[in-house]
Each structure stands twice: as C-alpha cells, then as structure tokens.
Amino acid sequence: MKDFPYELTIHVREQIVERKIPLEWIRRVLENPSRTEPHKTDPELRHALGIIPENGDRVLRVVYNSTTQPWRIVTVHFDRRLKGKL
C-alpha cells in the first residue's frame, strides 16, 4: 500500500481483504473508469465504475471523496446490478 496514491479508510482496508480486491483493480478503475456518477446525497463523493476482466467481467464500484488530496476512498464493492451493462 506504500505506493498506492489514494487514501484508504479503515472500512475500505477491511473490504479489500474480505472481498479479495487487489489495489491495482481500484487504481485502474479510478484512473480509467468506464463511467463515473455523482453520489445521490453527498456532493463531495463520486462513484467510479469499471469492468474487471480478471474477475469474470464484474463491475467494480469505487466510491471516493474527490475534494481531498489524496482522494479518500470510502467504499469499494462489485456491483451485481451492472454486470454486462457497462
């Protein structure tokens, strides 16, 4: 995590271990998202979505605060609703 350019909350650190999500996937989605969306209730948060071919083309959703430096990732998970739709 030393060379990872984003801040991870404790919640995200737990999620990536539990869900076996490599930091490289998170970085890839943040740096080259298939789509981004604003958060529905928090204007400081954005959602980056990207397809992960190594995980059956599932869509990884990364929610982050883009107003902080570095960006603070607040949650990350695979979005089952979007598989095959991006």
C-alpha positions, -999 to 999 in steps of 0.1 A, spaced: 0 0 0 31 22 2 30 32 -35 -8 35 -36 -16 71 -44 -50 72 -27 -61 73 10 -80 42 22 -104 44 51 -103 16 77 -136 4 62 -121 0 28 -90 -17 41 -113 -43 57 -134 -46 25 -104 -52 2 -91 -80 24 -125 -96 29 -135 -93 -7 -100 -101 -21 -99 -69 -42 -64 -60 -53 -53 -24 -50 -44 -25 -87 -80 -30 -97 -90 0 -76 -63 21 -91 -73 10 -126 -110 20 -121 -101 53 -106 -76 62 -133 -96 49 -163 -133 44 -153 -159 31 -177 -183 55 -161 -185 80 -132 -215 91 -113 -222 117 -86 -233 104 -52 -270 107 -46 -268 126 -13 -232 137 -7 -218 162 -33 -182 155 -22 -184 119 -32 -182 103 -67 -186 68 -79 -161 53 -104 -172 21 -122 -150 -2 -142 -151 -37 -156 -126 -62 -141 -119 -89 -168 -98 -109 -143 -130 -113 -121 -155 -125 -147 -161 -90 -162 -178 -80 -130 -182 -42 -124 -162 -27 -95 -177 4 -79 -152 27 -61 -168 55 -41 -143 83 -33 -141 118 -20 -125 139 -48 -123 170 -27 -94 156 -6 -58 153 -15 -51 125 -20 -86 112 -29 -101 93 0 -117 60 -9 -147 54 13 -161 21 -1 -154 -4 -28 -175 -34 -40 -187 -53 -70 -220 -41 -83 -241 -71 -93 -267 -49 -110 -243 -36 -136 -227 -68 -148 -230 -68 -186 -244 -33 -187 -213 -11 -190 
